[in-house]
Amino acid sequence: VQLQASGGGLVQPGGSLRLSCAASRTIFSLNVRGWYRRVPGKQRELVATIASGSNINYGDSVKGRFTISRDIAKNTWYLQMNSLKPEDTAVYYCHAIRGPYEYWGQGTLVTVSS
């Protein structure tokens, strides 16, 4: 499965962005779909995941501000990011798990700055 992340960019503090992760094949068979982020010099951080049973998990730093969703018909999942803060600046990666395999997208840069 190939994953293509998009939607990153420059946004002012308090603004919103929506990231998309398009999969090369149906996402119905994926056990988990999600987003992680990484700031240079820091460890990769969980942002949000959505499992096949619609179980959703958010990182503590984004709870109440970010929303993960999926569109199985479009083989795509999304990350709606609201009330963005400068500390949300990072490269965001989409991620998926199917059985023993995991897949990563190429990353999309989100910069929150005035």
C-alpha atoms as an extended CHARMM CRD file, in Angstrom:
* protein
*
       114  EXT
         1         1  VAL       CA              0.0000000000        0.0000000000        0.0000000000  PROA      1               0.0000000000
         2         2  GLN       CA              1.3660000000        3.4010000000       -0.9620000000  PROA      2               0.0000000000
         3         3  LEU       CA              0.2670000000        6.4430000000        1.0140000000  PROA      3               0.0000000000
         4         4  GLN       CA              0.2800000000       10.0060000000       -0.2710000000  PROA      4               0.0000000000
         5         5  ALA       CA             -0.0760000000       12.7750000000        2.2890000000  PROA      5               0.0000000000
         6         6  SER       CA             -1.0840000000       16.2760000000        1.2850000000  PROA      6               0.0000000000
         7         7  GLY       CA             -2.5550000000       19.4760000000        2.6390000000  PROA      7               0.0000000000
         8         8  GLY       CA              0.3110000000       20.9090000000        4.6160000000  PROA      8               0.0000000000
         9         9  GLY       CA              1.3290000000       24.5160000000        4.4440000000  PROA      9               0.0000000000
        10        10  LEU       CA              1.8010000000       27.7480000000        6.3300000000  PROA      10              0.0000000000
        11        11  VAL       CA             -0.9770000000       28.9050000000        8.6170000000  PROA      11              0.0000000000
        12        12  GLN       CA             -1.2810000000       31.5380000000       11.2980000000  PROA      12              0.0000000000
        13        13  PRO       CA             -1.8170000000       30.6200000000       14.9370000000  PROA      13              0.0000000000
        14        14  GLY       CA             -5.4810000000       29.9060000000       15.5440000000  PROA      14              0.0000000000
        15        15  GLY       CA             -6.0020000000       28.8500000000       11.9620000000  PROA      15              0.0000000000
        16        16  SER       CA             -7.0300000000       25.5360000000       10.4390000000  PROA      16              0.0000000000
        17        17  LEU       CA             -5.7230000000       23.0320000000        7.9370000000  PROA      17              0.0000000000
        18        18  ARG       CA             -6.9620000000       19.7010000000        6.6820000000  PROA      18              0.0000000000
        19        19  LEU       CA             -4.4950000000       16.9960000000        5.7970000000  PROA      19              0.0000000000
        20        20  SER       CA             -5.3810000000       14.1270000000        3.5000000000  PROA      20              0.0000000000
        21        21  CYS       CA             -3.8300000000       10.6940000000        3.1280000000  PROA      21              0.0000000000
        22        22  ALA       CA             -4.7120000000        8.9100000000       -0.0760000000  PROA      22              0.0000000000
        23        23  ALA       CA             -4.0250000000        5.1920000000       -0.2480000000  PROA      23              0.0000000000
        24        24  SER       CA             -3.1840000000        3.3120000000       -3.4260000000  PROA      24              0.0000000000
        25        25  ARG       CA             -5.7250000000        0.6360000000       -2.6020000000  PROA      25              0.0000000000
        26        26  THR       CA             -8.7980000000        0.1660000000       -0.5240000000  PROA      26              0.0000000000
        27        27  ILE       CA             -8.4180000000        1.2350000000        3.0670000000  PROA      27              0.0000000000
        28        28  PHE       CA            -11.2180000000       -1.0450000000        4.1600000000  PROA      28              0.0000000000
        29        29  SER       CA             -8.7160000000       -3.8340000000        4.8440000000  PROA      29              0.0000000000
        30        30  LEU       CA             -6.4440000000       -1.6530000000        6.9370000000  PROA      30              0.0000000000
        31        31  ASN       CA             -6.5640000000       -2.3520000000       10.6500000000  PROA      31              0.0000000000
        32        32  VAL       CA             -5.3920000000        1.0960000000       11.7220000000  PROA      32              0.0000000000
        33        33  ARG       CA             -5.0410000000        4.3960000000        9.8930000000  PROA      33              0.0000000000
        34        34  GLY       CA             -3.4620000000        7.4030000000       11.4610000000  PROA      34              0.0000000000
        35        35  TRP       CA             -1.2270000000       10.4030000000       11.6610000000  PROA      35              0.0000000000
        36        36  TYR       CA              2.0790000000       11.0080000000       13.4030000000  PROA      36              0.0000000000
        37        37  ARG       CA              4.3000000000       14.0520000000       13.4310000000  PROA      37              0.0000000000
        38        38  ARG       CA              7.9490000000       14.7850000000       13.9460000000  PROA      38              0.0000000000
        39        39  VAL       CA              9.8250000000       17.9150000000       14.8620000000  PROA      39              0.0000000000
        40        40  PRO       CA             13.5500000000       17.8510000000       14.0320000000  PROA      40              0.0000000000
        41        41  GLY       CA             15.4890000000       16.7400000000       17.0660000000  PROA      41              0.0000000000
        42        42  LYS       CA             12.4430000000       15.2480000000       18.7730000000  PROA      42              0.0000000000
        43        43  GLN       CA             10.8140000000       11.8610000000       18.8200000000  PROA      43              0.0000000000
        44        44  ARG       CA              7.9540000000       11.0200000000       16.5420000000  PROA      44              0.0000000000
        45        45  GLU       CA              4.6440000000       11.7760000000       18.2040000000  PROA      45              0.0000000000
        46        46  LEU       CA              1.2590000000       10.1450000000       17.8240000000  PROA      46              0.0000000000
        47        47  VAL       CA             -1.3450000000       12.5970000000       16.5650000000  PROA      47              0.0000000000
        48        48  ALA       CA             -4.4090000000       10.4650000000       15.9050000000  PROA      48              0.0000000000
        49        49  THR       CA             -5.4410000000        6.9900000000       14.8560000000  PROA      49              0.0000000000
        50        50  ILE       CA             -8.6810000000        5.4360000000       13.7190000000  PROA      50              0.0000000000
        51        51  ALA       CA             -9.0500000000        1.6810000000       13.7940000000  PROA      51              0.0000000000
        52        52  SER       CA            -11.2120000000       -0.5540000000       11.6400000000  PROA      52              0.0000000000
        53        53  GLY       CA            -13.8150000000       -0.6870000000       14.3850000000  PROA      53              0.0000000000
        54        54  SER       CA            -13.9580000000        3.1230000000       14.3880000000  PROA      54              0.0000000000
        55        55  ASN       CA            -12.0270000000        3.2910000000       17.6360000000  PROA      55              0.0000000000
        56        56  ILE       CA            -10.3190000000        6.6880000000       17.6660000000  PROA      56              0.0000000000
        57        57  ASN       CA             -7.3050000000        7.7460000000       19.6650000000  PROA      57              0.0000000000
        58        58  TYR       CA             -5.7200000000       11.1970000000       19.9430000000  PROA      58              0.0000000000
        59        59  GLY       CA             -2.4390000000       12.4060000000       21.3150000000  PROA      59              0.0000000000
        60        60  ASP       CA             -2.8940000000       14.4730000000       24.4590000000  PROA      60              0.0000000000
        61        61  SER       CA             -1.5410000000       17.6220000000       22.8620000000  PROA      61              0.0000000000
        62        62  VAL       CA             -4.1760000000       17.6710000000       20.0980000000  PROA      62              0.0000000000
        63        63  LYS       CA             -7.2930000000       16.4700000000       21.8970000000  PROA      63              0.0000000000
        64        64  GLY       CA            -10.2150000000       18.7900000000       21.3410000000  PROA      64              0.0000000000
        65        65  ARG       CA             -8.5140000000       20.5450000000       18.4140000000  PROA      65              0.0000000000
        66        66  PHE       CA             -7.8460000000       17.8450000000       15.8110000000  PROA      66              0.0000000000
        67        67  THR       CA            -10.2870000000       15.4020000000       14.2680000000  PROA      67              0.0000000000
        68        68  ILE       CA             -9.4480000000       12.2850000000       12.2960000000  PROA      68              0.0000000000
        69        69  SER       CA            -11.9130000000       10.8800000000        9.8000000000  PROA      69              0.0000000000
        70        70  ARG       CA            -11.9810000000        8.5360000000        6.8400000000  PROA      70              0.0000000000
        71        71  ASP       CA            -13.7490000000        8.1110000000        3.5490000000  PROA      71              0.0000000000
        72        72  ILE       CA            -13.5330000000        4.4580000000        2.5980000000  PROA      72              0.0000000000
        73        73  ALA       CA            -15.0540000000        5.0810000000       -0.8360000000  PROA      73              0.0000000000
        74        74  LYS       CA            -12.2190000000        7.5030000000       -1.6240000000  PROA      74              0.0000000000
        75        75  ASN       CA             -9.5050000000        5.3620000000        0.0090000000  PROA      75              0.0000000000
        76        76  THR       CA             -8.5820000000        8.4290000000        2.0100000000  PROA      76              0.0000000000
        77        77  TRP       CA             -8.3960000000        9.5650000000        5.6070000000  PROA      77              0.0000000000
        78        78  TYR       CA             -8.1420000000       13.0690000000        6.9070000000  PROA      78              0.0000000000
        79        79  LEU       CA             -6.8690000000       15.1320000000        9.7740000000  PROA      79              0.0000000000
        80        80  GLN       CA             -8.8120000000       18.3060000000       10.4350000000  PROA      80              0.0000000000
        81        81  MET       CA             -6.6260000000       20.6070000000       12.5020000000  PROA      81              0.0000000000
        82        82  ASN       CA             -8.2300000000       23.5870000000       14.2140000000  PROA      82              0.0000000000
        83        83  SER       CA             -6.9210000000       26.1670000000       16.6700000000  PROA      83              0.0000000000
        84        84  LEU       CA             -3.4060000000       25.5270000000       15.4580000000  PROA      84              0.0000000000
        85        85  LYS       CA             -0.5110000000       26.5450000000       17.6600000000  PROA      85              0.0000000000
        86        86  PRO       CA              3.1410000000       27.2160000000       16.8290000000  PROA      86              0.0000000000
        87        87  GLU       CA              4.0400000000       24.0140000000       18.6510000000  PROA      87              0.0000000000
        88        88  ASP       CA              2.0100000000       22.0690000000       16.0880000000  PROA      88              0.0000000000
        89        89  THR       CA              4.6940000000       22.8880000000       13.5350000000  PROA      89              0.0000000000
        90        90  ALA       CA              6.0710000000       19.5740000000       12.2970000000  PROA      90              0.0000000000
        91        91  VAL       CA              6.2190000000       17.1640000000        9.4100000000  PROA      91              0.0000000000
        92        92  TYR       CA              3.0480000000       15.1040000000        9.5040000000  PROA      92              0.0000000000
        93        93  TYR       CA              3.1120000000       11.5140000000        8.3160000000  PROA      93              0.0000000000
        94        94  CYS       CA              0.2000000000        9.2770000000        7.5620000000  PROA      94              0.0000000000
        95        95  HSD       CA              0.5280000000        5.7260000000        8.7290000000  PROA      95              0.0000000000
        96        96  ALA       CA             -1.3540000000        2.4780000000        8.3210000000  PROA      96              0.0000000000
        97        97  ILE       CA             -1.2510000000       -1.0470000000        9.6330000000  PROA      97              0.0000000000
        98        98  ARG       CA             -2.5640000000       -4.1500000000        7.9480000000  PROA      98              0.0000000000
        99        99  GLY       CA             -1.8360000000       -7.3740000000        9.7680000000  PROA      99              0.0000000000
       100       100  PRO       CA              1.9130000000       -7.5770000000       10.3890000000  PROA      100             0.0000000000
       101       101  TYR       CA              2.6930000000       -4.7970000000        7.9330000000  PROA      101             0.0000000000
       102       102  GLU       CA              2.8910000000       -1.0730000000        8.4100000000  PROA      102             0.0000000000
       103       103  TYR       CA              3.0340000000        1.6900000000        5.8400000000  PROA      103             0.0000000000
       104       104  TRP       CA              4.1750000000        5.3130000000        5.9080000000  PROA      104             0.0000000000
       105       105  GLY       CA              3.4450000000        8.2610000000        3.6900000000  PROA      105             0.0000000000
       106       106  GLN       CA              6.1390000000       10.7000000000        2.6530000000  PROA      106             0.0000000000
       107       107  GLY       CA              5.1850000000       13.4760000000        5.0680000000  PROA      107             0.0000000000
       108       108  THR       CA              3.7160000000       16.9170000000        4.6390000000  PROA      108             0.0000000000
       109       109  LEU       CA              5.0710000000       20.0050000000        6.3950000000  PROA      109             0.0000000000
       110       110  VAL       CA              2.7890000000       22.0830000000        8.5730000000  PROA      110             0.0000000000
       111       111  THR       CA              4.1340000000       25.4260000000        9.7340000000  PROA      111             0.0000000000
       112       112  VAL       CA              2.1810000000       27.5060000000       12.2240000000  PROA      112             0.0000000000
       113       113  SER       CA              3.5950000000       30.9850000000       12.3770000000  PROA      113             0.0000000000
       114       114  SER       CA              2.5470000000       34.6030000000       12.2470000000  PROA      114             0.0000000000
